Amino acid sequence: MNETVKRLKCGIVTENPTFVQMLGMCPTMAVTTSAINGIGMGLTTTVILILSNMMISALRKVIPDKVRIPAYIVIVASFVTIVQFLLEGFGPSLYDSLGIYIPLIVVNCIILGRAESYASKNNVWLSMFDGIGMGLGFTIGLTSIGIFRELFGNGSIFGKNIMPDSYQPVSILILAPGAFFVLACLIAVQNKVKLTKARKAGEAISICEREDGCASCTNTLCMGKSYTMESVMGIKEKPDKKMTVGEALKEKSKDKVKEAEDNDREREV
């Protein structure tokens, strides 16, 4: 696959910042009360992602390693200021809706994360497509949440009423808790679809190797999918084999005990 296409797919699907990496949750929860706010915030972040990625990539050999984070923040803040002035001048209604969350893009973990993990290590062309992919993924995530919250919480989409007059809006969805409910439901649907596709494709079901589970794990890129049955058991299990993570770990521990006993017998001999 072409590397540019791979970067687009990675940002929109594989490593979607909203539904997979769970990054940028502050604007995701706050501004998605309507679909127009979601798409506006997403596109604003996309523009800043593209420009900052290109600039950081172009200066990656010039910026000293010890001051790279302050330098990234200065670059991002410069582009945020430019975009903020443009929104204030040409889109005052959107500017008023997004409010304080526009300047807060400076410290958005998506932008700083891509600058540190990708733009500072790759050329300008690939960094630009990485910014486009991540930005579009973020926009799709915010817009999807905004559509569901506005539809069921207000009976409209993009400000147009589409529900019948007898419909009673679920007002909690346009309040703060509603964002968490909608996000959780969309992630659950996405995970169900991915698991179903993996089983139909005959792929090994991915599980996590940590004995304490995912609760204390800080690897957001893993999401319980970094380790397959092959890495845990040493063999490829068929996707229809019914074996839980706990059962797999028990089998693995039995193998380790047996291996230790065999080593002890060899030393005794």
C-alpha positions in Angstrom: 0.0 0.0 0.0 1.2 3.5 -0.9 2.6 5.2 2.2 0.4 8.3 1.7 -2.7 6.2 1.5 -1.5 4.2 4.5 -1.2 7.4 6.6 -4.8 8.4 5.6 -6.2 5.0 6.5 -4.3 5.0 9.7 -5.7 8.3 10.8 -9.3 7.7 9.7 -9.7 4.0 10.6 -6.8 2.1 12.2 -5.7 4.8 14.7 -8.7 7.1 14.8 -7.9 9.6 17.5 -11.4 9.7 18.8 -12.6 6.1 18.7 -9.3 4.2 18.9 -6.7 6.3 20.7 -9.2 8.2 22.8 -7.3 11.5 22.4 -8.6 15.0 22.4 -11.5 14.1 24.8 -11.9 17.7 26.1 -13.2 19.2 22.9 -14.9 16.0 22.0 -17.0 16.1 25.1 -17.6 19.8 25.2 -18.3 21.1 21.6 -20.3 18.2 20.1 -23.7 19.4 21.2 -24.5 19.9 17.5 -23.2 18.4 14.3 -22.1 21.9 13.0 -20.0 22.4 16.1 -18.4 19.0 15.7 -17.4 19.5 12.0 -16.3 23.0 12.7 -14.0 22.0 15.5 -12.7 19.0 13.5 -11.8 21.0 10.4 -10.2 23.7 12.5 -8.0 21.1 14.2 -7.3 19.5 10.8 -5.9 22.7 9.3 -3.7 23.3 12.4 -2.6 19.6 12.3 -1.5 19.8 8.7 0.3 23.2 9.0 2.1 22.3 12.3 3.1 18.9 11.0 4.6 20.4 7.8 6.4 23.1 9.7 7.8 20.8 12.4 8.9 18.3 9.8 10.7 21.0 7.8 12.5 22.2 10.9 13.1 18.8 12.5 16.9 18.9 11.8 17.2 22.5 13.1 15.2 22.3 16.4 17.5 21.2 19.2 16.4 18.0 20.9 16.4 19.6 24.4 13.9 22.3 23.5 11.8 20.4 21.0 8.5 20.5 23.0 8.6 24.3 23.7 9.4 24.8 20.0 6.5 22.6 19.0 4.1 24.6 21.2 5.3 27.9 19.8 4.8 26.6 16.2 1.3 25.2 17.0 0.4 28.4 19.0 1.3 30.6 16.0 -1.0 28.6 13.6 -3.8 28.5 16.2 -3.6 32.3 16.5 -3.8 32.7 12.7 -6.8 30.3 12.4 -8.5 32.0 15.4 -8.3 35.4 13.8 -9.7 34.0 10.5 -12.6 32.4 12.3 -13.4 35.5 14.2 -13.4 37.5 11.0 -15.1 35.2 8.5 -17.1 32.8 10.8 -18.1 34.7 13.9 -21.1 32.4 14.7 -18.8 29.3 14.7 -16.1 31.3 16.6 -18.7 32.1 19.3 -19.9 28.5 19.5 -16.4 27.0 19.9 -15.3 29.7 22.3 -12.3 28.9 24.5 -11.7 25.6 22.9 -10.1 27.2 19.9 -7.0 28.5 21.8 -7.0 25.3 23.7 -6.0 23.5 20.5 -2.5 24.6 21.3 -2.2 21.9 24.0 -4.4 19.3 22.2 -2.7 16.0 22.7 -3.4 14.9 19.1 -1.4 17.7 17.7 1.5 17.5 20.1 1.4 13.7 19.9 1.7 13.6 16.1 4.4 16.3 16.2 6.5 14.2 18.6 5.8 10.7 17.2 5.7 11.3 13.4 6.4 14.8 12.1 9.7 15.1 13.9 10.9 11.8 12.3 9.5 12.0 8.7 9.6 14.2 5.7 7.2 17.1 4.9 5.1 15.2 2.4 4.3 12.2 4.6 3.8 14.5 7.6 1.2 16.4 5.7 -0.8 13.3 4.9 -0.4 12.2 8.5 -2.0 15.4 9.5 -4.8 15.1 6.9 -5.6 11.5 8.0 -5.6 12.3 11.8 -7.5 15.5 11.2 -10.2 13.8 9.1 -10.4 11.0 11.7 -10.9 13.5 14.4 -13.5 15.4 12.3 -15.5 12.2 11.6 -15.4 11.3 15.3 -16.7 14.7 16.4 -19.3 15.0 13.7 -20.6 11.5 14.4 -21.0 12.3 18.1 -22.6 15.7 17.3 -25.1 14.2 14.8 -26.3 11.6 17.4 -26.5 14.1 20.2 -28.3 16.7 18.2 -30.7 14.2 16.5 -31.9 12.5 19.7 -31.3 15.4 22.1 -32.9 18.1 19.9 -34.6 16.4 17.1 -32.6 18.1 14.4 -29.4 17.7 12.3 -27.3 20.7 11.2 -30.1 22.9 12.6 -32.9 21.4 10.5 -35.7 19.6 12.4 -36.3 16.1 11.0 -38.2 14.5 13.8 -42.0 14.5 14.0 -43.7 17.1 16.2 -44.7 14.3 18.6 -41.1 13.4 19.3 -39.9 14.1 22.9 -36.2 15.0 22.8 -33.8 13.1 25.2 -32.5 16.3 26.7 -29.7 14.6 28.7 -27.9 13.9 25.4 -27.1 17.5 24.8 -25.9 17.9 28.4 -22.4 16.9 29.6 -23.3 13.2 30.4 -24.8 12.7 27.0 -21.4 13.0 25.3 -20.1 10.1 27.4 -23.1 8.0 26.6 -23.0 8.6 22.9 -19.2 8.0 22.7 -19.4 4.8 24.6 -22.2 3.5 22.4 -20.3 4.4 19.2 -17.1 2.7 20.4 -19.1 -0.4 21.4 -20.6 -0.7 17.9 -17.3 -0.1 16.3 -15.6 -2.9 18.4 -18.4 -5.3 17.6 -18.1 -4.7 13.9 -14.3 -5.1 14.0 -14.6 -8.3 16.0 -17.2 -9.7 13.6 -15.0 -8.9 10.6 -11.9 -10.4 12.2 -13.8 -13.7 12.8 -15.2 -13.8 9.3 -11.7 -13.2 7.8 -10.2 -16.0 9.9 -7.9 -13.8 11.8 -6.6 -14.8 15.3 -8.6 -13.0 18.0 -6.4 -10.5 19.7 -6.1 -10.6 23.4 -4.0 -8.8 26.1 -1.1 -10.5 27.8 -1.3 -8.5 31.0 -2.4 -10.5 34.0 -3.9 -7.4 35.7 -6.0 -6.6 32.6 -6.4 -3.2 30.9 -7.5 -1.2 33.9 -4.0 -0.2 34.9 -2.5 -0.2 31.4 -1.4 3.1 29.9 -0.9 1.8 26.3 -3.7 3.6 24.5 -2.6 2.3 21.2 -3.0 -1.3 22.3 -6.6 -1.3 23.5 -6.2 -5.1 24.2 -5.2 -5.9 20.6 -1.4 -5.9 20.7 -1.0 -9.6 21.7 -2.6 -12.5 19.7 -3.3 -16.0 20.8 -0.1 -16.9 19.0 2.0 -14.7 21.2 0.3 -15.9 24.4 0.1 -19.6 23.6 2.8 -20.0 21.0 0.2 -21.4 18.5 -2.4 -20.0 16.3 -5.9 -20.6 17.6 -8.9 -20.8 15.3 -11.2 -17.8 15.7 -14.1 -20.0 16.6 -12.2 -21.7 19.5 -13.8 -20.7 22.8 -11.0 -19.7 25.1 -11.0 -16.7 27.4 -8.0 -14.6 28.2 -7.9 -16.2 31.7 -7.9 -19.7 30.3 -5.1 -18.8 27.8 -3.0 -17.4 30.6 -3.6 -20.5 32.7 -2.4 -22.7 29.9 0.6 -20.6 29.4 1.5 -20.7 33.1 1.1 -24.5 33.1 3.6 -24.7 30.2 6.0 -22.5 32.1 5.8 -24.7 35.2 6.3 -27.8 33.2 9.3 -26.2 31.5 10.8 -25.3 34.9 10.3 -28.9 36.2 12.1 -30.3 33.1 15.0 -27.9 33.6 15.3 -29.0 37.3 15.4 -32.6 36.3 18.1 -32.0 33.7 20.2 -30.2 36.3 19.7 -33.0 38.8 20.9 -35.5 36.2 
